[in-house]
Amino acid sequence: MDLFEAIDRRYSYRGAFTDAPVPRQDLQKIVQAGIQAPSACNAQVTSFVMVDDPTLLRQIAEIMNRTPCPTAKAMIACVADPQPVYHALSFSAEDCAAAVENILLAIAALGYATVWIDGALRTKERAERIGELLGVPAGKKVRVLLPLGVAAEPGQQREKLPFAQRAYFNHYGSTG
């Protein structure tokens, strides 16, 4: 599958997954796509925990209490280190987001489904609880969680606003 086909096929999946496993070699390939993402000052402050242990998956699903989690065959936790990398500025959120987008495209290209979970991690100390469960060092934080597997139901990308409503040449709002 080429890049543009993967972009067209990528969608946020919030349903159940089948019992089909996600082989470790696929998880490694998916996470390698994230590792290849750009990083501010090439500091590479984003790391990843690939979870395929059924006990850990169940424990994370209980913490998250979100529809796709209980049936996920694997999860990827994107861990951000907020250390400053340029003057006193941290770019951990941007670096994590770039890595996750590459991962989302790799997941789509390999025929799996996932949803980017971020906001729910910021409530009820979920990120901290999952970080503790996964042995994430102090000072680093689980920023994004990606439950993944083979979708039990077909999904599709939600409709996007037309190009002309979101993209302009030379001046915001320009039509030409």
N, C-alpha and C positions, 0 to 999 in steps of 0.2 A: 504494500500500500504506500503510495507517495504521501508527502507531507500535506498537500492540500486535501486529499481524500481523508486523511486522519483528522484534519481540522473540521471537515464537514461532518464526519461521523461522531465526533466527540460530543457527549451530552452528559448532563448530571443525572445519575440514576439513583432513585430513592426507593427502589423496590427490593424484593428478596432476590437472593442468588441461588443458583442451582447447587447441587452437591459436587460439581466438577472442581477438582483441585486447581490451585495455581502453583505450578512447579517452581521450585527455587530458582532455576535458571531463568525463568520469565521474570520473577521478582528482581533478580540481579540486573537483567537487561533493562527493565523499567526504571530502576533506581539509577543505573548508569546514565540514562537519559537526563535525569535530574542533576547528577554530578557534572554533566557537560554544560549546564546552564551558565550564563554569565554571572559574575560575582563582583561586587564593588571592590576595586583595587586588587582583584583576584585573591581576596582574603579567604574565600571559601568557608564562610562561617555557618553554612547550613549542613546538617548531617541528617541521617535517616536511620530509622529502626524499622526493619521489615519483620512483621509478626506473622508467623504461620502456626505457632503452637496453639492447639485447640483450647487449652486452659486459659492462656493469656487472651485469646480472642474473646472467649466468653466473659472474662473479667472486664475487658475494655467495653464490650457491648453493654454490660450491666452499668458501668459508669456513664456511658454515653446515652443510653436509653433513646436511641434513634433507629428508625425503621431499617436501614440497610445493614446495621452493625451485627445483629444476632445471626445472620446467615452468611456473613462475609467469610470467605475461605482464606483471606489474608488481609492485612492492613499495613499501611505504610504511614509511619509518624514522621513528619518533617520537624526537625529540631533546629531551633534558631539560637545562635549565640549573639546577644546584643552588644558585644564589644565594639567600641569605636574603631573604625578602620580608616577614616579620612578626617583629619583634624579631630574634633570631638564628636563626630557624627557616626551613628550606626546605620547600616543599610540592611540589617537582618531581615526586616519584613519584605523588602524588595527582592533580596537574594532568594528568600524562601519562595516568594511568589513566582519568580522566574523558574526556579527548579520545579515547582509543582506544575506549572504549565507544561514543561517538557514531559514530566511524568504523566500528566493527563493525556497528552498526545500519544505517548508510547503505549499506555493502557488501551486506548482506542485502536491503535494500529495492530495490537496483538489480539483484539477481539474480546477484551474484557470490558467491564463497566465499573464505574465508581462515582462518587460524589465528593466534592471538596467540602470538608467540614472544618469550619474555623470558628464561627460565632459561638456555637454551642460549647466549644472548648473554653471560652472565656467566662463561662458562668459556672456556678456551683463547684468551683475549684477543679473542674474536670481535667484541665491541662496539667495541673500540678499532680493530681492523683494518678493520671496515666503516666506522667513523667517518672513518678516514684516507682510505679509498677514496672516500668521498662528500664529503670536504672539510669535515667538521664541525670547527669551531674548538676549540682547546684549552679545557678547562674545561667543555665540554658533552659529553654522552654519548648514544649511541644506546641507548635503554632498551627499546624494543619494535620488532619487525620484523613486518610483515604482508605475506606473499606472497599475491598474489591473482590471480584469474582466474575463468573459468567452470569449475565442477567437472566432471571427466570421469565421475565416478560420483555417483549420488544420495547425499545425506547428510541427516542429521536431527539435531536437538538431542538430546543424551543426556537420559535421564530425570532429573528433579530430585526431591529429597525432597519429601514432601507439605508444603503450607503450614504445617500445624499442628506440624510438627517443626522449623520454622525461623523462624516469626514469631509474636509474642505481643502482646497488648494489655496495656499498663500494667506488666507484671512478667514478667521472664524465666521461661519455663516455665509461665506462666499458661494455663489452658484456657478462660478466659471473660472 
